[in-house]
Amino acid sequence: MKKNSAIKGLLAAAVIVAATAVAGHAEECIYVYHQDSIVFKDYAEHVDSVALENNKTQISIYDTTHVQLYTAALSYVDSIKFADDRPVADLLDVVFNPDGSATDISPMANTVEAVGNNTIAWDETYKRYTARYNNPWAASTVPDYYKIDYDNNTAFKNGLSDGHTLETVFMTDYDGTIPNAEAKWFSSHQSGGTGFLISTISGSRKNEITFLPNVNTTSKSKWIWCTSGVVPQPKVFYHVVGVWDKAAGKAYVYVNGELKNTVAAKGNLRFPTAGSRWFGIGGDPNGANAAQAGAKWEVVTARVYNDVLTQDQVTSLWRDVKKLQDAAQESTPLVTDIDYMSGLPVKVGGTYSIYGNNFKAGDKIAFTSTTEGGTSFTSAVTLIEPAGVTVKIPAGTVTGSYLMTLSRGDSTQVLGGTRLEVVDSTPAGSKVIAHRGFWLGTSQNSRQSLLNAQNLGVYGSETDVWLTTDNHLMINHDAKLNNVTIQTSTYDQVKDLTLSNGEKVPQLNDFLDMLKSSSSATKLIIEIKKHSTDARTVEAADSAVAAVKRAGVQDKVEYISFSLNACAEVAKLDPQAKVSYLNGDLAPDSLYAKGIMGLDYSAAKFTANPTWVTRAHELGMTCNAWTINTRSQMAEMSKMNIDFITTDYPIVATAIKRHFDDNH
């Protein structure tokens, strides 16, 4: 009787608590216990009432449509409780800040180091700031990322070692078919560790979302490929949870709340090699001071739990994400696909660009300072192609972080946070050369890639030439095309080889004809490939110069080569021709003495030798940097006063150039 009386009192209170839970704590669950076991569970928001029935001998729980969810004899029920069902990320829970920094809000309070110039944007769906990256797929060098070093954190390492859970919400983007190369957005790998990746094709493995801990019963490295079977689609967000249960000797991967795979994972966690014992967001550790395996990501959450989460707990996490996604589908944002770059230099009277779809004439953007002592301003927009706006930077603007909010009539939308670096002026933007043509969506070094570059109107379209045994100059980057070596083959043996877009392999003459028939100012930048002998390389240079002269397009052609002798040969045959050296081992004066008027070096060479840029310009020479594929690198090259950049992303590079030109 004492038990029943206690339960009756508890149930009377439970009815009130249920109503309160529905009103203010929708994430809570109601639990019914019998002998310390849960016999019923549901989310409190689904519950309308808890009632005593049949002369107070029976308990019933009803939903909001008055359907009975559960019933049992009063004597069967020990207790009813309400509790938050969501687990707490106690090792790491990263929140991105509008100024480009990030904070770990977990009890561990790890230091989150922002490396490079991370782009932070407001995501209207998830109602939080997210980290966005625009790197080439599987980029070997990631300039912008977050680093959470745990090497000296014994509690953190112990938390990983006894079993752990990783959680993330992320999106990737790519054109066409997903690339077959490993890419990582939240991981701590290097001959060991744990994290997520998009895997490569291997046996039954696809380019799929994968949880990858390194676990073995010995001290040797052993990767546990817990694949999900989910090939990420471009611009689609996924909620992914990876669990390593040491006690059970298993690893699990969940995607959008659903268990996708369970694999054996017996043994101990093997940590990454020294220097790489840190979690990277945006890329994977590659030693103490570098990240790799980047791609185009948007990372919403990055969390690590000491606990081995259960299916119910994972479901609870996914439910929170799904509610935000569902709510976003019911609303229509003013603009979509928002993109911009934080940290760019601007000047008073200059402009700042924000890209996205559905901007309208008459829109205004408020820049609210989040820096102490900063000033705020509101600016009308100017529409730009292909999709975006610029705003004028007014007098009084100071360097600092700003929250950007779009207003259109009575409607508003948070666009995100950015940092403006106010300067007196900037250098002119680096002119853009499309690497192997503008080939995204088609084939590299194809006729279509050259046409795309001409239509875009970039400064140049780079291409590569090989000389056949019977002296035909063929266009291709690699020495082989479809397993046929061009320089050891005749024209008849290569002329019918096809590119991935179905075109026949072009000759240099095909490209020269396109130059003659086009009104585009885009130049053809001809790279003379290093052949099997230096003599043959020089012959290729001779043939290229002769072909250009026959076509009468000397004013539309420039030359580059890793061969110093080929560059010198071009300069001798056509002293008016612009030729640049690629190898990166000679200072400007040495090249100038040979009539070679351009340095076409990697960004690392210019960074290591900044005086070369100044000296080259003093001699009337130009500097080009290759292959520059990230926005931060593009901006850095413009800051260094590099004349040209060669890139696989000419549209992005053109936007960066326009920004610097507008603030010049």
C-alpha positions in Angstrom: 0.0 0.0 0.0 2.8 2.4 0.7 4.2 1.8 -2.8 0.9 2.4 -4.5 0.3 5.6 -2.4 3.7 6.9 -3.4 3.1 6.1 -7.0 -0.3 7.8 -6.9 1.3 11.0 -5.6 4.1 10.7 -8.2 1.6 10.3 -11.0 -0.4 13.3 -9.9 2.8 15.3 -10.2 3.7 13.6 -13.4 0.7 14.9 -15.2 1.8 18.5 -14.4 5.4 17.7 -15.3 4.4 16.3 -18.6 2.6 19.5 -19.5 5.6 21.5 -18.5 7.9 19.3 -20.5 5.8 19.8 -23.6 5.8 23.5 -23.2 9.5 24.2 -22.5 11.6 21.1 -22.7 10.7 19.3 -25.9 14.0 17.3 -25.8 13.0 15.6 -22.6 11.7 12.0 -22.5 9.2 10.2 -20.2 10.4 6.9 -18.8 8.3 4.2 -17.1 10.3 1.8 -14.9 9.6 -1.8 -13.6 12.2 -3.4 -11.4 14.9 -0.9 -12.6 14.2 -1.6 -16.3 12.6 0.9 -18.7 9.3 -0.6 -19.9 8.1 2.5 -21.8 9.8 5.5 -23.2 8.7 8.4 -25.5 9.5 12.1 -26.0 7.6 14.3 -23.6 6.3 16.5 -26.3 4.3 13.5 -27.7 2.6 13.1 -24.3 -0.6 14.9 -23.5 -1.5 13.3 -20.2 -0.7 10.6 -17.6 -3.9 9.2 -15.9 -5.0 6.9 -13.2 -7.9 4.8 -14.3 -10.1 1.8 -13.3 -10.6 3.1 -9.8 -7.0 4.2 -9.6 -5.6 0.7 -10.3 -4.2 1.3 -13.8 -1.8 3.8 -15.3 -2.4 5.1 -18.8 -0.4 7.5 -21.0 -2.0 9.4 -23.8 -0.6 11.3 -26.8 -1.7 14.7 -28.1 -4.4 13.1 -30.2 -5.7 11.2 -27.1 -4.4 7.9 -28.4 -3.3 5.6 -25.6 0.5 5.1 -25.8 0.9 2.9 -22.7 -1.1 1.2 -20.0 -0.2 -1.1 -17.1 -1.4 -2.1 -13.7 -0.5 0.4 -11.0 1.2 -2.4 -9.1 3.5 -3.1 -12.0 5.0 0.4 -12.2 7.8 1.3 -9.9 8.4 4.9 -11.0 7.9 7.5 -13.8 10.7 9.9 -14.6 11.3 12.8 -17.0 14.9 13.4 -18.2 16.9 14.9 -21.0 17.8 12.1 -23.2 20.7 13.8 -25.1 24.2 12.9 -24.2 26.8 15.6 -23.5 30.0 15.8 -25.6 32.4 15.8 -22.6 35.7 15.6 -24.6 35.2 18.1 -27.4 32.3 20.3 -28.6 33.4 23.0 -31.1 31.4 26.1 -31.7 32.6 28.4 -34.5 32.6 32.2 -33.8 31.8 35.0 -36.3 35.4 36.4 -36.0 36.9 33.2 -37.4 37.9 31.8 -34.0 36.4 28.7 -32.5 35.6 27.6 -28.9 35.4 24.2 -27.2 32.3 24.4 -25.0 32.8 20.9 -23.6 33.8 20.4 -19.9 37.3 19.7 -21.3 37.6 23.3 -22.6 40.3 22.4 -25.1 42.1 25.2 -27.0 41.0 25.4 -30.6 43.6 27.0 -32.8 42.4 28.7 -36.0 45.1 28.1 -38.6 45.0 30.3 -41.8 41.9 32.2 -42.7 38.9 30.1 -41.9 35.6 31.2 -43.5 32.7 31.4 -41.0 29.2 31.7 -42.2 25.8 31.8 -40.6 23.7 28.7 -41.4 20.0 29.5 -41.3 19.0 25.9 -41.1 21.1 25.0 -38.1 20.9 28.5 -36.5 24.6 28.6 -35.8 27.9 29.6 -37.4 29.6 27.0 -39.5 33.1 26.6 -41.0 33.2 26.6 -44.8 36.2 25.4 -46.9 36.7 25.7 -50.6 39.7 23.4 -51.2 40.2 21.0 -54.1 39.2 17.5 -53.4 41.9 15.6 -51.5 44.0 18.7 -51.4 47.5 17.7 -50.2 47.9 21.1 -48.5 45.0 22.7 -46.6 45.8 26.3 -45.8 42.8 26.9 -43.5 41.7 24.6 -40.7 41.2 24.2 -37.0 43.5 22.3 -34.7 42.7 20.8 -31.3 46.0 19.4 -29.9 45.5 16.7 -27.2 49.0 15.2 -27.1 49.6 16.4 -23.6 46.0 16.0 -22.4 46.1 12.6 -20.5 42.3 12.8 -19.7 41.5 13.4 -23.3 43.6 10.4 -24.5 42.2 8.2 -21.8 38.7 9.1 -22.9 39.5 8.1 -26.5 41.4 4.9 -25.3 38.6 3.3 -23.3 36.0 3.7 -26.1 34.6 6.9 -27.7 32.0 8.4 -30.0 32.5 11.1 -32.7 29.6 13.2 -34.0 29.5 15.6 -36.9 27.1 17.4 -39.2 28.8 18.2 -42.5 28.2 18.8 -46.2 30.6 18.4 -49.2 30.3 19.7 -52.7 31.8 18.6 -56.0 31.1 18.7 -59.7 30.0 15.6 -61.6 31.0 12.3 -60.1 32.6 12.2 -56.6 36.4 12.1 -56.9 38.0 8.8 -56.1 40.4 10.1 -53.4 40.4 10.2 -49.6 39.1 13.4 -48.1 38.6 14.3 -44.4 36.7 17.0 -42.6 37.0 15.9 -38.9 39.8 13.5 -38.0 42.9 12.7 -36.1 44.8 10.3 -38.4 48.5 9.6 -39.1 49.5 6.0 -38.9 46.8 5.7 -36.2 44.1 7.7 -34.5 40.4 8.0 -35.3 38.1 10.1 -37.4 35.8 10.4 -40.4 36.6 10.4 -44.1 35.2 9.8 -47.6 36.9 6.5 -48.6 38.4 5.5 -51.9 37.1 2.6 -54.1 38.7 -0.7 -52.9 37.0 -4.0 -53.3 33.4 -3.6 -52.0 34.3 -0.2 -50.6 32.9 2.9 -52.3 33.5 6.6 -52.1 31.4 6.5 -48.9 31.1 8.2 -45.5 33.4 6.1 -43.2 34.3 6.0 -39.6 38.0 5.0 -39.3 39.5 4.2 -35.9 42.9 2.4 -35.7 42.5 -0.5 -33.3 44.5 -3.7 -32.9 45.3 -6.4 -30.4 49.0 -5.8 -31.2 51.1 -2.6 -31.4 50.8 -2.5 -35.2 48.6 -0.2 -37.2 45.3 -1.7 -38.2 42.6 0.5 -39.8 39.0 -0.5 -38.9 37.0 0.4 -42.0 33.5 1.0 -40.7 31.9 2.1 -43.9 28.4 3.4 -44.1 27.4 2.6 -47.7 26.4 6.3 -48.1 28.0 8.1 -50.9 27.6 11.8 -50.0 25.7 13.8 -52.5 26.8 17.4 -53.2 25.3 20.1 -51.1 23.5 17.6 -48.8 24.0 17.7 -45.1 24.6 14.5 -43.2 24.5 13.7 -39.5 27.2 11.1 -38.8 28.1 9.3 -35.6 31.0 6.9 -35.2 31.3 4.7 -32.1 34.1 2.5 -31.0 33.1 0.2 -28.2 36.3 -1.2 -26.7 34.5 -3.5 -24.3 32.4 -5.1 -27.0 35.3 -5.0 -29.5 33.1 -3.4 -32.2 32.8 -0.2 -34.2 29.5 1.3 -35.4 28.6 4.0 -37.9 25.3 5.9 -38.0 24.1 8.2 -40.7 21.0 10.4 -40.0 20.2 8.3 -37.0 20.3 4.9 -38.7 22.9 2.3 -37.9 24.6 1.6 -41.2 27.3 -0.8 -40.2 28.9 -2.8 -37.4 32.4 -4.2 -37.7 34.8 -6.0 -35.4 37.3 -3.7 -33.6 39.0 -5.6 -30.9 42.1 -4.3 -29.1 43.5 -1.0 -28.2 43.4 2.4 -29.9 46.7 3.2 -31.6 47.3 7.0 -31.5 48.7 8.9 -34.4 52.5 9.5 -34.7 54.1 12.2 -32.7 53.2 15.7 -34.0 49.9 14.6 -35.4 48.0 13.9 -32.2 45.4 16.6 -32.8 42.0 16.7 -34.3 41.6 18.7 -37.5 38.5 20.4 -38.7 38.7 21.1 -42.4 41.6 18.7 -43.0 43.6 15.8 -41.5 46.8 16.2 -39.4 50.0 16.0 -41.4 52.6 16.6 -38.8 52.6 19.4 -36.2 52.1 22.3 -38.6 50.2 21.1 -41.7 46.9 19.6 -42.7 46.0 17.5 -45.8 43.1 15.7 -47.5 40.9 18.7 -47.7 37.9 19.3 -49.9 34.9 21.7 -50.2 33.2 21.3 -46.8 30.7 22.9 -44.6 31.2 21.7 -41.0 28.3 22.4 -38.6 29.3 20.3 -35.6 32.5 18.5 -34.4 32.1 16.6 -31.1 33.8 13.9 -29.2 32.2 11.8 -26.4 34.0 9.8 -23.8 31.0 7.5 -23.6 30.0 4.8 -26.0 26.7 6.1 -27.2 23.7 3.8 -27.6 21.2 3.7 -30.5 18.7 5.6 -28.3 21.2 8.3 -27.7 22.2 8.6 -31.3 18.5 8.8 -32.2 18.1 11.6 -29.8 21.0 13.5 -31.4 19.7 13.0 -34.9 16.2 14.0 -33.8 17.5 17.5 -32.8 19.2 17.8 -36.2 16.1 16.6 -38.1 13.9 19.1 -36.3 16.0 21.9 -37.5 16.1 20.6 -41.1 12.3 20.1 -41.1 11.8 23.6 -39.8 14.1 25.1 -42.4 12.1 23.3 -45.2 9.0 25.1 -44.0 10.6 28.5 -44.4 12.1 30.2 -47.4 15.3 32.1 -46.9 15.8 35.4 -48.7 19.1 34.3 -50.3 20.7 30.8 -50.6 24.2 29.4 -51.3 25.8 32.3 -49.4 29.6 32.5 -49.8 32.2 35.2 -49.0 35.7 35.4 -47.7 36.7 36.7 -44.3 39.8 38.6 -43.6 40.2 40.3 -47.0 41.8 43.8 -47.0 39.3 46.6 -47.8 39.7 50.4 -48.0 37.2 53.2 -47.3 35.3 53.8 -50.5 36.2 50.3 -51.8 33.9 47.3 -51.9 33.3 43.9 -50.3 31.6 41.1 -52.1 29.1 38.5 -50.9 28.0 35.7 -53.2 24.7 33.9 -53.3 21.4 33.4 -55.2 18.3 35.6 -55.1 19.8 38.9 -54.0 17.5 41.7 -55.1 18.0 45.3 -56.1 17.1 47.4 -53.0 18.5 44.9 -50.5 20.6 46.3 -47.7 23.2 44.7 -45.5 23.9 45.8 -42.0 27.5 45.2 -40.7 27.3 45.1 -36.9 30.6 45.3 -35.2 31.4 42.5 -32.7 34.8 44.0 -31.9 35.1 46.3 -28.8 35.3 49.9 -29.9 34.2 49.0 -33.5 31.7 50.9 -35.6 28.7 49.5 -37.4 27.2 50.5 -40.7 24.5 49.6 -43.2 25.1 49.6 -47.0 22.9 49.3 -50.0 24.0 46.5 -52.4 25.1 46.5 -56.0 24.2 43.3 -57.9 27.2 41.5 -59.6 27.5 38.5 -61.9 27.1 35.6 -61.8 25.3 35.7 -58.5 26.1 38.1 -55.7 26.4 41.7 -54.5 29.0 44.2 -53.5 28.7 46.8 -50.7 30.6 50.1 -50.3 32.9 50.5 -47.3 32.0 53.8 -45.7 34.2 56.3 -43.9 34.8 55.4 -40.3 34.9 51.7 -40.8 37.7 50.1 -38.7 39.4 46.7 -38.8 37.4 44.1 -36.9 34.8 41.4 -36.9 31.3 42.1 -38.1 27.9 40.3 -38.2 26.2 40.7 -41.6 22.4 40.8 -41.7 20.4 41.2 -44.9 17.2 43.2 -44.9 14.5 43.3 -47.6 11.5 45.3 -46.6 10.4 43.9 -43.2 12.3 40.6 -43.7 15.8 39.9 -42.4 18.3 37.1 -42.7 21.6 36.6 -40.9 24.3 36.1 -43.6 27.2 35.4 -41.3 30.3 36.8 -39.6 33.3 38.3 -41.4 36.5 40.1 -40.6 37.4 43.3 -42.5 41.0 44.4 -42.6 40.9 48.2 -43.4 43.9 49.4 -45.3 44.8 52.5 -47.3 44.9 50.6 -50.6 45.6 47.1 -51.9 47.7 45.9 -54.9 45.9 45.2 -58.1 44.5 41.6 -58.2 46.6 38.9 -59.8 45.5 38.2 -63.3 44.0 34.7 -63.9 45.3 31.9 -66.0 43.1 28.8 -66.3 45.2 25.7 -65.6 44.8 23.3 -68.6 41.9 25.5 -69.6 38.6 26.0 -67.7 37.9 22.3 -67.6 35.5 21.9 -64.6 32.6 19.9 -66.1 34.6 18.9 -69.2 38.1 17.5 -70.0 41.4 19.1 -69.2 43.3 20.4 -72.2 40.2 20.0 -74.4 38.9 22.3 -77.1 35.9 23.0 -74.8 38.2 23.9 -71.9 39.9 26.5 -74.0 36.6 27.8 -75.3 35.3 28.0 -71.7 38.4 30.1 -70.7 37.9 32.4 -73.7 34.2 32.9 -72.8 35.1 33.6 -69.2 37.6 36.2 -70.4 40.5 35.3 -68.1 44.0 36.5 -69.0 45.2 33.1 -70.2 44.5 29.5 -70.7 47.4 27.2 -70.0 48.1 24.1 -72.1 50.8 21.4 -72.6 52.4 20.2 -75.8 54.3 17.1 -76.8 56.1 16.4 -80.0 55.4 13.1 -81.8 58.1 11.2 -83.6 56.9 12.7 -86.9 56.9 16.3 -85.4 53.2 16.9 -84.7 52.6 19.0 -81.5 49.9 17.3 -79.5 48.0 18.7 -76.5 48.1 16.7 -73.3 49.4 17.2 -69.8 50.7 13.7 -69.1 53.3 11.9 -71.2 50.7 9.2 -71.9 47.1 9.4 -73.1 45.1 6.2 -72.8 48.4 4.3 -72.1 50.0 5.6 -75.4 53.2 7.6 -74.9 52.9 10.6 -77.2 56.5 11.5 -77.7 57.4 7.9 -78.9 54.4 7.6 -81.2 53.5 8.9 -84.6 50.7 11.2 -85.3 48.6 8.4 -86.8 49.1 6.4 -83.6 47.7 9.2 -81.4 45.3 11.3 -83.5 42.2 9.1 -82.7 42.8 8.9 -79.0 39.8 10.4 -77.1 39.5 12.6 -74.1 37.0 11.9 -71.3 34.5 14.3 -72.8 34.6 12.4 -76.1 36.8 14.9 -78.1 39.7 13.6 -80.1 43.0 14.7 -78.7 43.8 18.2 -80.0 46.9 19.3 -81.9 48.4 22.7 -81.1 47.2 23.9 -84.5 43.6 23.3 -83.4 44.1 25.6 -80.5 45.9 28.2 -82.7 42.9 28.1 -85.1 40.6 28.8 -82.2 42.7 31.8 -81.2 42.5 33.2 -84.8 38.8 32.9 -85.0 38.0 34.3 -81.5 37.6 37.9 -80.5 38.5 37.0 -76.9 41.6 38.6 -75.4 42.4 35.3 -73.6 46.0 34.3 -74.4 47.2 30.7 -74.9 49.9 29.9 -72.4 51.9 27.0 -74.0 53.9 24.8 -71.7 56.7 23.0 -73.6 56.9 19.7 -71.8 60.3 18.2 -70.9 60.9 15.4 -73.3 63.1 12.3 -73.0 66.2 14.3 -74.1 67.1 18.0 -73.9 67.6 18.1 -77.6 64.1 16.8 -78.2 62.7 19.4 -75.8 64.4 22.2 -77.7 63.0 20.8 -80.9 59.5 21.0 -79.4 60.2 24.6 -78.6 61.3 25.3 -82.1 58.2 23.6 -83.5 55.9 25.6 -81.2 57.3 29.0 -82.1 57.2 28.1 -85.8 53.5 27.0 -85.5 52.5 30.2 -83.7 54.3 32.4 -86.3 52.6 30.5 -89.2 49.2 31.1 -87.5 50.0 34.8 -87.0 48.9 34.8 -83.4 52.1 35.8 -81.7 50.2 38.5 -79.8 47.9 35.9 -78.3 50.5 33.4 -77.1 53.0 33.1 -74.3 55.3 30.3 -73.4 56.4 28.5 -70.2 58.6 25.4 -69.5 60.5 23.6 -66.7 63.4 23.4 -69.3 65.7 26.3 -69.0 67.1 25.5 -72.5 63.6 25.5 -74.0 62.8 28.9 -72.5 66.1 30.3 -73.8 65.4 28.8 -77.3 62.0 30.5 -77.4 63.6 33.9 -76.4 66.2 33.5 -79.1 63.7 32.5 -81.9 61.2 35.3 -81.0 62.7 38.0 -78.8 59.3 39.7 -78.6 57.7 36.5 -77.1 56.9 36.4 -73.4 58.5 33.3 -71.9 58.5 32.2 -68.3 60.6 29.6 -66.4 58.8 27.1 -64.2 61.4 25.3 -62.2 61.8 27.8 -59.4 65.6 27.5 -58.9 66.8 30.7 -60.4 66.7 34.3 -59.2 65.4 37.0 -61.6 68.8 38.4 -62.7 69.8 35.0 -64.0 66.7 34.6 -66.1 66.9 38.2 -67.3 70.4 37.6 -68.7 69.0 34.9 -70.9 66.1 37.0 -72.2 63.6 35.1 -70.1 61.2 37.7 -68.7 59.0 35.7 -66.4 59.2 33.8 -63.1 56.5 31.1 -63.0 57.1 29.5 -59.7 55.1 27.7 -56.9 53.7 29.9 -54.1 56.2 28.3 -51.7 59.1 29.6 -53.8 57.8 33.2 -53.7 57.0 33.0 -50.0 60.5 31.8 -49.3 62.1 34.5 -51.6 59.9 37.6 -51.3 62.6 39.9 -52.7 62.4 38.0 -56.0 59.1 39.7 -56.7 60.4 43.2 -56.1 63.6 42.5 -58.2 61.6 41.0 -61.0 59.4 44.1 -61.3 62.5 46.3 -61.2 63.8 44.4 -64.2 60.4 44.7 -66.0 59.7 41.0 -65.5 56.5 39.3 -64.3 55.7 36.8 -61.7 53.2 34.0 -61.9 52.3 31.5 -59.1 51.0 28.0 -59.7 48.8 26.1 -59.0 46.8 28.4 -56.7 43.5 26.7 -55.8 42.3 28.2 -52.5 40.8 31.6 -51.9 43.3 32.4 -49.1 46.2 31.6 -51.4 44.7 33.7 -54.1 44.4 36.6 -51.8 47.9 36.1 -50.4 49.4 36.1 -53.9 47.6 39.4 -54.7 48.9 40.8 -51.4 52.5 39.8 -52.5 51.9 41.7 -55.8 52.2 38.6 -57.9 51.1 39.5 -61.5 49.4 36.2 -62.4 48.1 33.1 -60.8 47.4 29.8 -62.5 44.4 28.0 -61.1 41.9 25.2 -61.5 39.2 27.6 -60.2 39.2 30.6 -62.5 35.8 31.8 -61.5 36.8 32.0 -57.8 40.1 33.6 -58.8 38.3 36.2 -60.9 36.2 37.2 -57.9 39.3 37.6 -55.7 41.0 39.7 -58.5 37.9 41.9 -58.7 38.0 42.5 -55.0 41.6 43.7 -55.0 41.0 45.8 -58.1 38.0 47.5 -56.5 40.2 48.3 -53.4 43.3 49.2 -55.3 
